[in-house]
């Protein structure tokens, strides 16, 4: 028995894939076979990049903390080490936010950590 390609199930699946591929460039948004490949690749990349985003954000926090630490006459690694030794438990996200929004508070945290 030959494979049916014009039935309701196949048509609905094709519509779903083409709907997902809407906005892709060229035949990737209009032809079923290329849209199917493009959609699969897009889903793979979105899965991968959801994990990469976490790394990128953490590195952004580290850059911000490092820049603020340099203004206070220290370096990032020395500051983080001093915070751990002084048992000041503040995460990098909050430390970066303080560094950006309130530099005076950041300087007080650096002094409390005992950084020279």
N, C-alpha and C positions, 0 to 999 in steps of 0.2 A: 504494500500500500504506500503510495507516495506521500511525502511530507506536505502537509497543508500549510501554506504561507499567507493565505488571504483570509483566514478566519478571524473571529472576534478577539480571541485571546492574543493572537499575534499582533493584531492591529492595536489593541490597547497597550501592549508592551512597547510597541514602536512609538506610540504617542507619548508614553511616559518617558522614554529615553530621549526623544526629540524635545520634549518639554524641559527636561533637565539640561539639555545641551543648548538651550536658547541663550543667545548672546555670544556663543563661540563664533570664531571667524570662519567665513567661507563654508566649505562643504561639511565642516565639523558640526555645523548646526542644522544642516538640511538633509544630508544623506544618512540613512539609518546606520550603515556599517561603520562609517567613520565617526559618527556621533557616538556610537556605542563604545568605540575605543577611546575617544576623547573623554567621555564621561567616566569610564573606568579609571583612566589616568588622573583625572581631576579628583576623583574620590580618594585615590591613593595619596595624592599630594596633600589633600586637605587633612587626611588622617595624620600624615607625617608632620605637617606644619603645625598642627595643634600641639604636638610635643615640642617642636622646635621653638614655638612662641615662648614657652616657659623658660628655655635657655636664653633666648634673646632678651627677655625682660629682666632676668637675673643679671645678665651682663650689663644692661643699662643701669641697673641700680648700683652695680660695682663701679662703673665709670663715674656716676654722680657722687658717690661717697668718696672716691679717690680724688676727684677735683676739689671737693669741699675739704678733705683732709689736707691737701696741699696748701690750701688757703690758711689752714691752721698750723702749718709748719710741720706736717707729718706725712706719712704715706699710708696707703690703704692697708697694707699688710701689718704695719706696726700698730695702726689703730685697731684693727680687728683682734690682733693678739692681745693688746692692752685691755680691750673690752672683755675678752674671755678671762684674763687674769684677774680683773677687777670684779668679775662675776656680774657684769651688766648684761642682762639678757634682753637684747633688742634685735629684731631681725633686720635684714638688709633693706627690706621694703620700707619699713618705718624710718630707718636711719636715712635712707635716700630722700624720703618725703620731707623729713625734718631739715635735711641739708638744703633742699630746694626752697622750702617755704619759710624757714625760720633759722637763719644762720647763727643767731645768738644762742639759741637752745642747743644747736649742734656744737658750738664752741664749749658750752658748759658740759656737755656729755664727754667731749674730748678731754677737758680738764679733769673731770671726775674719773675718767679711766686712767689718768696719770701719764698721759703721753707728754713727752718733753717737747 
